Amino acid sequence: MGLTLFLGVVGLAAGVSSSQASAQATATQRQQAQQQAQFERRRSIRQMLMERQLAVNISAATGLEGSSGARGGITSIGSQFGTNLGYGSLQSGLSNQYFNQTQRAQTLQGVSSLFMGLSSASAQIASSGISSLPTVASVPNKGFTTDPYARSNLPIIGPAPAPITR
């Protein structure tokens, strides 16, 4: 019984460690996704600035600088940038939700494994013969009682208490 119980406890500890390692891996993936999203936002900003400057340069070179067409084109670049940035933020938010749900599922799976292991260990203990464990009747009374008014046979340390009156 002792070896089986020991192996059960070791298995439970390994399950908890595995759950913790999985949670750390998920956190690392989340951080990686956040860094990737930040990189993509910066790249998108650089791309928009370059396209806008190119549109300004072309309109100036063709003599259309300040025309409604040139201004509309430049504004369209900014609008498209805003749409792309909004989509990237949406995807980043969905990615965070996915990681949160995955981490929660892994935590619950670890808790489930823990309790299944505890259940198995308690079943092994129960099947190994509870009759060999001491019972309340076999434990000698050392002066303890549940009666709050009873006097104990234990030695008194410190000043004697006042007598109890009923």
C-alpha positions as CSV (number, residue, x, y, z in Angstrom):
1,M,0.0,0.0,0.0
2,G,2.8,2.5,0.9
3,L,4.5,2.3,-2.5
4,T,1.2,2.6,-4.3
5,L,0.2,5.6,-2.3
6,F,3.7,7.2,-2.8
7,L,3.5,6.6,-6.6
8,G,0.0,8.1,-6.6
9,V,1.3,11.3,-4.8
10,V,4.2,11.5,-7.2
11,G,1.8,11.2,-10.1
12,L,-0.3,14.0,-8.7
13,A,2.7,16.2,-8.3
14,A,3.8,15.5,-11.8
15,G,0.3,16.4,-13.1
16,V,0.3,19.7,-11.2
17,S,3.8,20.5,-12.5
18,S,2.6,19.7,-16.0
19,S,-0.3,22.0,-15.7
20,Q,1.9,24.8,-14.5
21,A,4.4,24.3,-17.3
22,S,1.5,24.3,-19.8
23,A,0.2,27.6,-18.3
24,Q,3.7,29.1,-18.6
25,A,3.9,28.0,-22.3
26,T,0.5,29.5,-23.0
27,A,1.6,32.8,-21.3
28,T,4.8,32.7,-23.5
29,Q,2.6,32.2,-26.6
30,R,0.4,35.1,-25.6
31,Q,3.4,37.4,-25.1
32,Q,4.8,36.3,-28.5
33,A,1.4,37.1,-30.2
34,Q,1.3,40.5,-28.5
35,Q,4.8,41.3,-29.7
36,Q,3.9,40.1,-33.2
37,A,0.8,42.3,-33.2
38,Q,2.8,45.3,-32.0
39,F,5.4,44.7,-34.8
40,E,2.6,44.5,-37.4
41,R,1.1,47.8,-36.2
42,R,4.4,49.5,-36.5
43,R,5.0,48.1,-39.9
44,S,1.5,49.2,-41.0
45,I,2.2,52.7,-39.7
46,R,5.5,52.9,-41.6
47,Q,3.8,51.6,-44.8
48,M,1.0,54.1,-44.5
49,L,3.5,57.0,-44.0
50,M,5.5,55.9,-47.0
51,E,2.4,55.6,-49.2
52,R,1.0,58.9,-48.1
53,Q,4.4,60.6,-48.8
54,L,4.6,58.9,-52.2
55,A,1.1,60.2,-53.0
56,V,2.1,63.8,-52.0
57,N,5.3,63.6,-54.1
58,I,3.4,62.3,-57.2
59,S,0.8,65.0,-56.9
60,A,3.5,67.7,-56.5
61,A,5.4,66.3,-59.5
62,T,2.3,66.2,-61.7
63,G,1.2,69.7,-60.7
64,L,-2.0,68.4,-59.0
65,E,-0.9,69.3,-55.4
66,G,-3.8,70.6,-53.4
67,S,-6.4,69.4,-55.9
68,S,-9.5,67.6,-54.6
69,G,-8.3,64.3,-56.2
70,A,-4.9,64.4,-54.6
71,R,-6.4,65.3,-51.2
72,G,-9.0,62.5,-51.6
73,G,-6.3,60.0,-52.4
74,I,-4.2,61.0,-49.4
75,T,-7.3,60.8,-47.1
76,S,-8.2,57.4,-48.6
77,I,-4.8,56.1,-47.6
78,G,-5.3,57.3,-44.0
79,S,-8.8,55.8,-43.9
80,Q,-7.5,52.4,-45.2
81,F,-4.8,52.5,-42.6
82,G,-7.4,53.0,-39.8
83,T,-9.5,50.1,-41.1
84,N,-6.4,47.8,-41.2
85,L,-5.4,48.9,-37.8
86,G,-8.8,48.2,-36.4
87,Y,-8.8,44.8,-37.9
88,G,-5.4,44.0,-36.4
89,S,-6.7,45.2,-33.0
90,L,-9.7,42.9,-33.3
91,Q,-7.5,39.9,-34.2
92,S,-5.2,40.7,-31.3
93,G,-8.2,40.8,-28.9
94,L,-9.6,37.5,-30.3
95,S,-6.1,36.0,-29.9
96,N,-6.1,37.1,-26.2
97,Q,-9.5,35.5,-25.7
98,Y,-8.3,32.3,-27.2
99,F,-5.2,32.2,-25.0
100,N,-7.3,33.0,-21.9
101,Q,-9.8,30.2,-22.7
102,T,-7.0,27.7,-23.5
103,Q,-5.2,28.5,-20.2
104,R,-8.5,28.1,-18.3
105,A,-9.1,24.8,-19.9
106,Q,-5.6,23.6,-19.1
107,T,-6.0,24.7,-15.5
108,L,-9.3,22.9,-15.2
109,Q,-7.9,19.8,-16.8
110,G,-5.0,19.9,-14.2
111,V,-7.5,20.2,-11.3
112,S,-9.5,17.4,-12.7
113,S,-6.5,15.2,-12.9
114,L,-5.5,16.1,-9.3
115,F,-8.9,15.2,-7.9
116,M,-9.0,12.0,-10.0
117,G,-5.7,11.0,-8.5
118,L,-6.8,11.8,-5.0
119,S,-9.9,9.7,-5.5
120,S,-7.8,6.8,-6.7
121,A,-5.4,7.2,-3.8
122,S,-8.3,7.3,-1.3
123,A,-9.9,4.2,-2.9
124,Q,-6.6,2.4,-2.6
125,I,-6.3,3.3,1.1
126,A,-9.9,2.2,1.7
127,S,-9.4,-1.1,0.0
128,S,-6.1,-1.8,1.9
129,G,-7.9,-2.3,5.1
130,I,-9.2,0.5,7.3
131,S,-9.5,-1.9,10.2
132,S,-5.8,-1.7,10.8
133,L,-6.1,2.1,11.6
134,P,-6.7,3.1,15.2
135,T,-10.3,3.8,16.1
136,V,-11.6,6.4,18.5
137,A,-12.4,3.7,21.0
138,S,-8.9,2.3,21.0
139,V,-7.2,5.7,21.7
140,P,-6.7,6.2,25.4
141,N,-8.4,9.2,27.0
142,K,-5.7,11.5,28.3
143,G,-8.1,13.8,30.2
144,F,-9.7,15.4,27.2
145,T,-13.5,15.8,27.2
146,T,-16.1,17.6,25.1
147,D,-17.8,18.9,28.3
148,P,-16.9,22.6,28.6
149,Y,-17.6,22.5,32.4
150,A,-15.5,19.4,33.2
151,R,-12.2,19.7,34.9
152,S,-9.2,18.1,33.1
153,N,-6.6,15.8,34.7
154,L,-3.9,17.7,32.9
155,P,-1.4,19.7,35.0
156,I,-2.2,23.4,35.4
157,I,0.5,25.7,34.2
158,G,0.2,29.2,35.6
159,P,-2.3,30.6,38.1
160,A,-5.1,28.3,39.0
161,P,-8.4,29.2,37.3
162,A,-11.4,30.4,39.3
163,P,-13.8,27.6,40.3
164,I,-16.6,27.0,37.9
165,T,-20.1,27.4,39.3
166,R,-23.1,25.9,37.6
